[in-house]
């Protein structure tokens, strides 16, 4: 095992940390999308509804803020919390503001490219730690919170 991942749970010795994480991440992503949509609806009146003319940009800004703030405050978005997931750094630590910002930045770039998303999904389904392409680049992982609390 390499030095970068020695602080993370070994997927062969503790598979419960990574069990079902791709499916849970998908459902968390759906929940987060609904949450972001609701926040954009709440913000629209404060833009005198001119936000409708630049709605994709409004979505991007609110999504970036939502993901960064929720990852920094609990190492998981609200969707991840609902699915009992949390993100960990390559050191096995919970995300702070810096890690949350960088992870959200990498995610935002990745989500804008279909091919990168396909690669990420394939990696989440086939690698031992169920990491997306962005997770591989940063050394981060999504783990089951219940396994981490033991």
Secondary structure by P-SEA (a helix, b strand, c coil): cccccccccccccccccccaaaaaaaaaaaaaaaaaaaaaaaaccccccccccaaaaaaaaaaaaaaaaaaaaccccaaaaaacccccccccccccaaaaaaaaaaaaaaaacaaaaaaaaaaaacccccccaaaaaacccccccccccc
